[in-house]
Amino acid sequence: MMDDEQAMIPVEAVEVTIVEVSQKYGDDLALASRAAEQALPQDVFTEYHKTLAPNTKRRQLEDLRSFCTYLEEAKQGTLDRTPENLFTDPEAWKGMHYSLLRGYIRWALNKGFSIGSIGVRLSTFRQYCKLVGPKPEGVGVLDEDTLTAILTVKASNGKKARNIDEQREEQNTPTRIGTKKARVTDVATIQALRLKKTSTASLKSNTTDYRAFIEARDALMMGFLIENAMRCGEVVALNIEDINLVENKVRLVRRKTDTEEEKQYMKNHTRMAAERYLTLLGRSSGPLFLGRHQERMTERAVHHRVRTIGKLIGIDTLSPHDLRHFWAYDAFRNGTPIDKVKKGGGWKSTAMVLRYAERAGVANEGVKITEE
């Protein structure tokens, strides 16, 4: 057994080897991470906008313009943010609070906006707030509590909306801003037949060829709305290449329900209108319907044309969606099964189709029960 003196070894006698640990990897990954994080605020909006249709982007800008107008009036001065700022720069949403959305609802109601229009605008605001919410889903401009509170703010439901409209009428303020009406305008069968043959060409003072072109265009547009139950956005999105006269089919995508491309047969009126229109069009590709500036026609322009044609036959408040309602009722009145109406109209939910069936008076047709 060693004593303490033997156990003690001088430090000088110990050879100390210092091993230098080599760094296998550099800081490239960390630097790349920081660069990616710095780029994220801009990329999140850019990537989101790539998923939107042109009409949706235009509509969102209008929604944001409405929000900025409210903020300016509430602030009683010039706002240091523009709709374009809110559309492209996540930092522009710094300071956003749920109380602003609550205030916007009150402001919009006083301005006469419909509940449906307010709901659409709130959906836009909430979407951008999600994009700038807490990480990792968002970019961190808004914290979790703020975003949660914002997402709870919604417009009134249908019953409250009707009550609001009734109060407006009692107060002699029936103004209702927005393309979606409070009530559907009923269209009789005889009126639908007249709509397909009526054109705004009668209001034009141009050449005979131009009037013939407008008549063919209006006939085709009304055919798609009345005979194929197309939504306004689906009509606007059509290209010349989507019309197949040989097979008598039109190709469309139900964007609202994320339905894959589908083909529909054209009825006689629509097929003949397509033949005339394509002959007069002078193009073989590109947007089927062009506006006055030779760009794809907007939904607003289609709404205007449908309303104008409606007035020509005595319907003052006609909209494209009214014609979709007519299509559903007409199909049921002619004995079309519910599943065929659902598929033909591009509805995702059977519940909506059943509402049309009930109103058409065929909600229980074909139901068999035990009877005496």
Contacts in CASP RR format, 6 or more apart in sequence:
PFRMAT RR
TARGET T0000
AUTHOR 0000-0000-0000
METHOD contacts of the structure
MODEL  1
MMDDEQAMIPVEAVEVTIVEVSQKYGDDLALASRAAEQALPQDVFTEYHK
TLAPNTKRRQLEDLRSFCTYLEEAKQGTLDRTPENLFTDPEAWKGMHYSL
LRGYIRWALNKGFSIGSIGVRLSTFRQYCKLVGPKPEGVGVLDEDTLTAI
LTVKASNGKKARNIDEQREEQNTPTRIGTKKARVTDVATIQALRLKKTST
ASLKSNTTDYRAFIEARDALMMGFLIENAMRCGEVVALNIEDINLVENKV
RLVRRKTDTEEEKQYMKNHTRMAAERYLTLLGRSSGPLFLGRHQERMTER
AVHHRVRTIGKLIGIDTLSPHDLRHFWAYDAFRNGTPIDKVKKGGGWKST
AMVLRYAERAGVANEGVKITEE
40 139 0 8 1.000
41 89 0 8 1.000
41 90 0 8 1.000
41 91 0 8 1.000
41 132 0 8 1.000
41 139 0 8 1.000
41 141 0 8 1.000
42 89 0 8 1.000
42 90 0 8 1.000
44 90 0 8 1.000
44 131 0 8 1.000
44 132 0 8 1.000
44 138 0 8 1.000
44 139 0 8 1.000
45 87 0 8 1.000
45 88 0 8 1.000
45 89 0 8 1.000
45 90 0 8 1.000
45 131 0 8 1.000
48 131 0 8 1.000
49 57 0 8 1.000
52 60 0 8 1.000
53 237 0 8 1.000
53 255 0 8 1.000
54 296 0 8 1.000
55 233 0 8 1.000
55 236 0 8 1.000
55 298 0 8 1.000
55 299 0 8 1.000
58 298 0 8 1.000
59 120 0 8 1.000
59 124 0 8 1.000
60 87 0 8 1.000
60 124 0 8 1.000
61 83 0 8 1.000
61 84 0 8 1.000
61 87 0 8 1.000
63 120 0 8 1.000
63 121 0 8 1.000
63 124 0 8 1.000
63 125 0 8 1.000
64 83 0 8 1.000
64 86 0 8 1.000
64 87 0 8 1.000
64 124 0 8 1.000
64 125 0 8 1.000
64 128 0 8 1.000
65 83 0 8 1.000
66 108 0 8 1.000
66 121 0 8 1.000
67 83 0 8 1.000
67 86 0 8 1.000
67 104 0 8 1.000
67 121 0 8 1.000
67 125 0 8 1.000
68 79 0 8 1.000
68 81 0 8 1.000
68 82 0 8 1.000
68 83 0 8 1.000
68 86 0 8 1.000
70 103 0 8 1.000
70 104 0 8 1.000
70 107 0 8 1.000
70 108 0 8 1.000
71 79 0 8 1.000
71 81 0 8 1.000
71 100 0 8 1.000
72 78 0 8 1.000
72 79 0 8 1.000
73 107 0 8 1.000
74 103 0 8 1.000
74 107 0 8 1.000
81 92 0 8 1.000
85 92 0 8 1.000
86 92 0 8 1.000
86 93 0 8 1.000
86 128 0 8 1.000
90 131 0 8 1.000
90 132 0 8 1.000
90 139 0 8 1.000
90 141 0 8 1.000
91 141 0 8 1.000
93 128 0 8 1.000
93 129 0 8 1.000
93 132 0 8 1.000
93 141 0 8 1.000
93 142 0 8 1.000
94 141 0 8 1.000
94 142 0 8 1.000
95 142 0 8 1.000
96 129 0 8 1.000
96 132 0 8 1.000
96 142 0 8 1.000
96 146 0 8 1.000
96 150 0 8 1.000
97 146 0 8 1.000
97 149 0 8 1.000
97 150 0 8 1.000
98 146 0 8 1.000
98 149 0 8 1.000
98 150 0 8 1.000
98 152 0 8 1.000
98 153 0 8 1.000
101 122 0 8 1.000
101 125 0 8 1.000
101 150 0 8 1.000
101 153 0 8 1.000
102 153 0 8 1.000
104 118 0 8 1.000
104 121 0 8 1.000
104 122 0 8 1.000
104 125 0 8 1.000
105 118 0 8 1.000
105 122 0 8 1.000
105 153 0 8 1.000
105 155 0 8 1.000
108 117 0 8 1.000
108 118 0 8 1.000
108 121 0 8 1.000
109 118 0 8 1.000
109 164 0 8 1.000
111 177 0 8 1.000
112 168 0 8 1.000
112 173 0 8 1.000
112 175 0 8 1.000
112 176 0 8 1.000
112 177 0 8 1.000
113 121 0 8 1.000
113 176 0 8 1.000
113 177 0 8 1.000
113 178 0 8 1.000
114 161 0 8 1.000
114 176 0 8 1.000
114 177 0 8 1.000
114 178 0 8 1.000
114 180 0 8 1.000
114 181 0 8 1.000
114 182 0 8 1.000
115 155 0 8 1.000
115 156 0 8 1.000
115 158 0 8 1.000
115 160 0 8 1.000
115 161 0 8 1.000
115 164 0 8 1.000
116 155 0 8 1.000
116 161 0 8 1.000
116 178 0 8 1.000
116 180 0 8 1.000
117 177 0 8 1.000
117 178 0 8 1.000
117 179 0 8 1.000
117 180 0 8 1.000
118 155 0 8 1.000
119 154 0 8 1.000
119 155 0 8 1.000
122 153 0 8 1.000
122 154 0 8 1.000
122 155 0 8 1.000
125 150 0 8 1.000
126 150 0 8 1.000
126 151 0 8 1.000
126 153 0 8 1.000
129 142 0 8 1.000
129 147 0 8 1.000
129 150 0 8 1.000
129 151 0 8 1.000
130 137 0 8 1.000
130 138 0 8 1.000
130 147 0 8 1.000
130 151 0 8 1.000
131 138 0 8 1.000
131 139 0 8 1.000
132 138 0 8 1.000
132 139 0 8 1.000
132 140 0 8 1.000
132 141 0 8 1.000
132 142 0 8 1.000
133 139 0 8 1.000
133 140 0 8 1.000
133 141 0 8 1.000
133 142 0 8 1.000
133 143 0 8 1.000
133 144 0 8 1.000
133 146 0 8 1.000
133 147 0 8 1.000
134 140 0 8 1.000
134 142 0 8 1.000
134 143 0 8 1.000
134 144 0 8 1.000
134 147 0 8 1.000
142 150 0 8 1.000
155 161 0 8 1.000
156 164 0 8 1.000
161 182 0 8 1.000
162 182 0 8 1.000
165 174 0 8 1.000
165 176 0 8 1.000
165 182 0 8 1.000
168 174 0 8 1.000
168 175 0 8 1.000
168 176 0 8 1.000
176 182 0 8 1.000
179 299 0 8 1.000
179 300 0 8 1.000
179 303 0 8 1.000
179 319 0 8 1.000
180 321 0 8 1.000
181 317 0 8 1.000
181 319 0 8 1.000
184 321 0 8 1.000
184 322 0 8 1.000
184 325 0 8 1.000
185 315 0 8 1.000
185 317 0 8 1.000
185 318 0 8 1.000
185 319 0 8 1.000
185 322 0 8 1.000
186 322 0 8 1.000
186 325 0 8 1.000
186 326 0 8 1.000
187 195 0 8 1.000
187 315 0 8 1.000
187 318 0 8 1.000
187 322 0 8 1.000
187 323 0 8 1.000
187 325 0 8 1.000
187 326 0 8 1.000
189 330 0 8 1.000
191 313 0 8 1.000
191 315 0 8 1.000
192 226 0 8 1.000
192 323 0 8 1.000
192 326 0 8 1.000
192 330 0 8 1.000
194 313 0 8 1.000
195 222 0 8 1.000
195 226 0 8 1.000
195 309 0 8 1.000
195 310 0 8 1.000
195 313 0 8 1.000
195 318 0 8 1.000
195 323 0 8 1.000
196 219 0 8 1.000
196 222 0 8 1.000
196 223 0 8 1.000
196 226 0 8 1.000
196 227 0 8 1.000
196 269 0 8 1.000
197 219 0 8 1.000
198 218 0 8 1.000
198 222 0 8 1.000
198 309 0 8 1.000
198 310 0 8 1.000
198 312 0 8 1.000
198 313 0 8 1.000
199 214 0 8 1.000
199 215 0 8 1.000
199 218 0 8 1.000
199 219 0 8 1.000
199 309 0 8 1.000
200 214 0 8 1.000
200 218 0 8 1.000
200 305 0 8 1.000
200 308 0 8 1.000
200 309 0 8 1.000
200 312 0 8 1.000
201 210 0 8 1.000
201 211 0 8 1.000
201 212 0 8 1.000
201 214 0 8 1.000
201 215 0 8 1.000
201 218 0 8 1.000
202 312 0 8 1.000
203 308 0 8 1.000
204 210 0 8 1.000
204 211 0 8 1.000
204 214 0 8 1.000
209 280 0 8 1.000
212 276 0 8 1.000
212 280 0 8 1.000
213 277 0 8 1.000
213 280 0 8 1.000
213 281 0 8 1.000
216 273 0 8 1.000
216 276 0 8 1.000
216 277 0 8 1.000
216 280 0 8 1.000
217 277 0 8 1.000
217 289 0 8 1.000
218 305 0 8 1.000
218 309 0 8 1.000
219 269 0 8 1.000
219 273 0 8 1.000
219 276 0 8 1.000
219 277 0 8 1.000
220 270 0 8 1.000
220 273 0 8 1.000
220 274 0 8 1.000
220 276 0 8 1.000
220 277 0 8 1.000
221 235 0 8 1.000
221 289 0 8 1.000
221 302 0 8 1.000
221 305 0 8 1.000
221 306 0 8 1.000
222 306 0 8 1.000
222 309 0 8 1.000
222 323 0 8 1.000
223 267 0 8 1.000
223 269 0 8 1.000
223 270 0 8 1.000
223 273 0 8 1.000
224 230 0 8 1.000
224 234 0 8 1.000
224 235 0 8 1.000
224 238 0 8 1.000
224 250 0 8 1.000
224 270 0 8 1.000
225 232 0 8 1.000
225 235 0 8 1.000
225 306 0 8 1.000
225 320 0 8 1.000
225 323 0 8 1.000
225 324 0 8 1.000
226 323 0 8 1.000
226 326 0 8 1.000
226 327 0 8 1.000
227 266 0 8 1.000
227 267 0 8 1.000
227 269 0 8 1.000
227 270 0 8 1.000
227 327 0 8 1.000
228 250 0 8 1.000
228 264 0 8 1.000
228 266 0 8 1.000
228 267 0 8 1.000
228 270 0 8 1.000
228 327 0 8 1.000
229 323 0 8 1.000
229 324 0 8 1.000
229 327 0 8 1.000
229 328 0 8 1.000
229 344 0 8 1.000
229 345 0 8 1.000
229 346 0 8 1.000
230 252 0 8 1.000
230 324 0 8 1.000
231 254 0 8 1.000
231 256 0 8 1.000
231 320 0 8 1.000
231 321 0 8 1.000
231 324 0 8 1.000
232 299 0 8 1.000
232 302 0 8 1.000
232 303 0 8 1.000
232 320 0 8 1.000
232 321 0 8 1.000
233 255 0 8 1.000
233 299 0 8 1.000
233 302 0 8 1.000
234 252 0 8 1.000
234 253 0 8 1.000
234 254 0 8 1.000
234 255 0 8 1.000
235 289 0 8 1.000
235 302 0 8 1.000
235 320 0 8 1.000
236 289 0 8 1.000
236 296 0 8 1.000
236 297 0 8 1.000
236 298 0 8 1.000
236 299 0 8 1.000
236 302 0 8 1.000
237 252 0 8 1.000
237 253 0 8 1.000
237 255 0 8 1.000
238 250 0 8 1.000
238 252 0 8 1.000
238 287 0 8 1.000
238 288 0 8 1.000
238 289 0 8 1.000
239 285 0 8 1.000
239 286 0 8 1.000
239 287 0 8 1.000
239 288 0 8 1.000
240 278 0 8 1.000
240 281 0 8 1.000
240 283 0 8 1.000
240 284 0 8 1.000
240 285 0 8 1.000
240 286 0 8 1.000
240 287 0 8 1.000
240 288 0 8 1.000
241 285 0 8 1.000
241 286 0 8 1.000
242 250 0 8 1.000
242 251 0 8 1.000
242 252 0 8 1.000
242 288 0 8 1.000
243 250 0 8 1.000
243 251 0 8 1.000
243 274 0 8 1.000
243 278 0 8 1.000
243 288 0 8 1.000
244 250 0 8 1.000
244 251 0 8 1.000
244 263 0 8 1.000
245 271 0 8 1.000
245 274 0 8 1.000
245 275 0 8 1.000
245 278 0 8 1.000
248 265 0 8 1.000
248 266 0 8 1.000
248 271 0 8 1.000
249 263 0 8 1.000
249 264 0 8 1.000
249 265 0 8 1.000
249 266 0 8 1.000
250 263 0 8 1.000
250 264 0 8 1.000
250 266 0 8 1.000
250 270 0 8 1.000
250 274 0 8 1.000
251 261 0 8 1.000
251 262 0 8 1.000
251 263 0 8 1.000
252 261 0 8 1.000
252 262 0 8 1.000
252 263 0 8 1.000
252 264 0 8 1.000
253 259 0 8 1.000
253 260 0 8 1.000
253 261 0 8 1.000
253 262 0 8 1.000
254 262 0 8 1.000
254 346 0 8 1.000
257 346 0 8 1.000
257 347 0 8 1.000
257 348 0 8 1.000
259 346 0 8 1.000
259 348 0 8 1.000
264 344 0 8 1.000
266 274 0 8 1.000
287 295 0 8 1.000
287 296 0 8 1.000
287 297 0 8 1.000
289 296 0 8 1.000
289 297 0 8 1.000
289 302 0 8 1.000
290 296 0 8 1.000
290 297 0 8 1.000
291 297 0 8 1.000
291 298 0 8 1.000
291 301 0 8 1.000
302 320 0 8 1.000
303 319 0 8 1.000
303 320 0 8 1.000
306 318 0 8 1.000
306 319 0 8 1.000
306 320 0 8 1.000
306 323 0 8 1.000
307 317 0 8 1.000
307 318 0 8 1.000
307 319 0 8 1.000
309 318 0 8 1.000
310 316 0 8 1.000
310 318 0 8 1.000
311 318 0 8 1.000
324 345 0 8 1.000
325 356 0 8 1.000
327 345 0 8 1.000
328 341 0 8 1.000
328 345 0 8 1.000
328 353 0 8 1.000
328 356 0 8 1.000
328 360 0 8 1.000
329 356 0 8 1.000
329 359 0 8 1.000
329 360 0 8 1.000
331 340 0 8 1.000
331 341 0 8 1.000
332 341 0 8 1.000
332 356 0 8 1.000
332 357 0 8 1.000
332 360 0 8 1.000
332 361 0 8 1.000
332 362 0 8 1.000
333 360 0 8 1.000
333 362 0 8 1.000
335 362 0 8 1.000
335 365 0 8 1.000
338 350 0 8 1.000
338 353 0 8 1.000
338 354 0 8 1.000
338 357 0 8 1.000
341 347 0 8 1.000
341 353 0 8 1.000
341 356 0 8 1.000
341 357 0 8 1.000
342 350 0 8 1.000
342 353 0 8 1.000
347 353 0 8 1.000
354 363 0 8 1.000
357 363 0 8 1.000
END
